[in-house]
Amino acid sequence: QVQLVESGGGLVQPGGSLRLSCAASGRIFSFNSISWYRQVPGQQRESVATLMSTGLTNYADSVKGRFTISRDNAKNTVYLQMNSLKPEDTAVYYCNIKTIIGSNYWGQGTQVTVSS
């Protein structure tokens, strides 16, 4: 069983940066993919960034060149570095892990608000 806890959200001005963290309570070495999603009220949850077990990464077109997903195995933590933030990045951000045996875990979400 894996539990995920996100942190690092908050209010930031346009052009600013935030780093989100996702701490896993269990071992995440057996993952298939680790992703960050975001959701705006009334809209579908969308994938923002994905890190595959192979090391490959994939980003939504809207965040390419601005966001970076990474992990620290020693800390069982996944990060999302967000730079050059825009008002349209405002959303609740969720961490997701899919394991090689098909389990799917979500965190509780952290609010990111980009506004002047």
FENSULWO-V813359 format. One record per residue. N is the residue number from 1. SS is DSSP state (A for helix, B for strand, O for the rest). PHI is phi in whole degrees, -180 to 180 (999 if undefined). Layout:
n:N ss:SS phi:PHI
n:N ss:SS phi:PHI
This chain:
n:1 ss:O phi:999
n:2 ss:O phi:-122
n:3 ss:O phi:-116
n:4 ss:B phi:-117
n:5 ss:B phi:-129
n:6 ss:B phi:-89
n:7 ss:B phi:-155
n:8 ss:O phi:103
n:9 ss:O phi:-72
n:10 ss:B phi:162
n:11 ss:B phi:-100
n:12 ss:B phi:-142
n:13 ss:O phi:-78
n:14 ss:O phi:-55
n:15 ss:O phi:91
n:16 ss:O phi:-83
n:17 ss:O phi:-131
n:18 ss:B phi:-144
n:19 ss:B phi:-123
n:20 ss:B phi:-89
n:21 ss:B phi:-122
n:22 ss:B phi:-134
n:23 ss:B phi:-95
n:24 ss:B phi:-100
n:25 ss:O phi:-80
n:26 ss:O phi:-112
n:27 ss:O phi:-71
n:28 ss:O phi:-114
n:29 ss:O phi:-71
n:30 ss:O phi:-97
n:31 ss:B phi:-87
n:32 ss:B phi:-95
n:33 ss:B phi:-154
n:34 ss:B phi:-123
n:35 ss:B phi:-137
n:36 ss:B phi:-112
n:37 ss:B phi:-117
n:38 ss:B phi:-143
n:39 ss:B phi:-145
n:40 ss:O phi:-104
n:41 ss:O phi:-51
n:42 ss:O phi:86
n:43 ss:O phi:-121
n:44 ss:O phi:-72
n:45 ss:O phi:-70
n:46 ss:B phi:-122
n:47 ss:B phi:-76
n:48 ss:B phi:-106
n:49 ss:B phi:-152
n:50 ss:B phi:-136
n:51 ss:B phi:-117
n:52 ss:B phi:-86
n:53 ss:O phi:-64
n:54 ss:O phi:-76
n:55 ss:O phi:101
n:56 ss:O phi:-70
n:57 ss:B phi:-123
n:58 ss:B phi:-142
n:59 ss:B phi:-129
n:60 ss:O phi:-64
n:61 ss:O phi:-56
n:62 ss:O phi:-69
n:63 ss:O phi:-121
n:64 ss:O phi:-57
n:65 ss:O phi:85
n:66 ss:O phi:-117
n:67 ss:B phi:-109
n:68 ss:B phi:-138
n:69 ss:B phi:-99
n:70 ss:B phi:-153
n:71 ss:B phi:-140
n:72 ss:B phi:-121
n:73 ss:A phi:-62
n:74 ss:A phi:-64
n:75 ss:A phi:-101
n:76 ss:O phi:51
n:77 ss:B phi:-131
n:78 ss:B phi:-115
n:79 ss:B phi:-122
n:80 ss:B phi:-132
n:81 ss:B phi:-86
n:82 ss:B phi:-120
n:83 ss:O phi:-116
n:84 ss:O phi:49
n:85 ss:O phi:-66
n:86 ss:O phi:-121
n:87 ss:A phi:-55
n:88 ss:A phi:-72
n:89 ss:A phi:-83
n:90 ss:O phi:-61
n:91 ss:B phi:-179
n:92 ss:B phi:-91
n:93 ss:B phi:-104
n:94 ss:B phi:-122
n:95 ss:B phi:-95
n:96 ss:B phi:-139
n:97 ss:B phi:-126
n:98 ss:B phi:-114
n:99 ss:B phi:-91
n:100 ss:O phi:-71
n:101 ss:O phi:-102
n:102 ss:O phi:95
n:103 ss:O phi:-73
n:104 ss:B phi:-135
n:105 ss:B phi:-118
n:106 ss:B phi:-127
n:107 ss:O phi:-88
n:108 ss:O phi:-87
n:109 ss:O phi:96
n:110 ss:B phi:-138
n:111 ss:B phi:-82
n:112 ss:B phi:-119
n:113 ss:B phi:-124
n:114 ss:B phi:-112
n:115 ss:O phi:-159
n:116 ss:O phi:-94
